[in-house]
Amino acid sequence: MTANEAFEIHDAMRQYGITGTVTPADPEDPEGAWVVVGADGRDVTAHVLARVSAMDRTRPGRGFVVAR
C-alpha cells in the first residue's frame, strides 16, 4: 500500500480498535510500499485490510433509530 493508503488504514485501525503498527516496508524509502506489522513482528497487512473492509461494510449508515 502507498503512504497515503497507510495513513487511511491507520485511522481505520484506531477507529475499529485493530492492533498493529503501520510502517514502511523499507525504512530507507518512506515513499515506497507500507505494511502493517503485528506485535510479534509478522506482516499482517492482508489480515488488517480484510478486517477494515469488513468493518466498513457493517458500519451503520446515517439515520435515526426510533423505539416503539
C-alpha positions in Angstrom: 0.0 0.0 0.0 1.1 3.6 -0.6 1.9 6.1 2.1 -1.5 7.8 1.7 -3.3 4.5 2.0 -1.2 3.7 5.0 -2.5 6.8 6.8 -6.1 5.9 6.0 -5.6 2.4 7.2 -4.0 3.6 10.4 -7.1 5.9 11.1 -9.4 3.0 10.4 -7.4 0.7 12.7 -7.6 3.2 15.5 -11.4 3.7 14.9 -12.1 0.0 15.0 -9.6 -1.0 17.7 -7.4 -3.1 15.4 -3.9 -3.5 16.8 -0.7 -3.3 14.7 1.9 -0.9 13.5 1.8 0.7 10.1 5.4 1.2 8.8 7.3 1.5 5.6 8.4 -1.9 4.2 11.8 -0.4 3.6 12.7 2.2 6.3 15.1 3.9 3.9 12.2 4.5 1.4 9.1 6.1 3.1 7.6 6.8 -0.3 7.6 3.1 -1.2 5.3 0.3 0.0 4.0 0.3 3.5 2.9 -2.8 5.6 1.1 -3.5 8.9 3.2 -5.4 11.4 1.8 -7.3 14.3 3.1 -7.3 17.9 5.2 -10.4 17.0 6.8 -8.7 14.1 4.9 -10.6 11.4 3.4 -8.8 8.3 -0.3 -8.8 8.9 -1.3 -6.4 6.2 -3.7 -8.7 4.3 -5.5 -9.6 7.6 -5.9 -6.0 8.7 -7.1 -4.9 5.2 -9.7 -7.6 5.3 -10.9 -6.6 8.8 -11.1 -2.9 7.9 -13.1 -3.8 4.8 -15.5 -6.0 6.7 -15.9 -3.3 9.4 -16.6 -0.6 6.7 -19.3 -2.8 5.2 -21.1 -3.4 8.6 -20.9 0.2 9.8 -24.4 1.6 10.0 -25.4 4.5 7.7 -26.9 7.8 8.8 -30.3 7.9 10.3 -32.3 7.5 13.4 -33.5 4.5 15.4 -37.0 5.0 16.7 -38.1 2.7 19.5 -41.8 1.8 19.6 
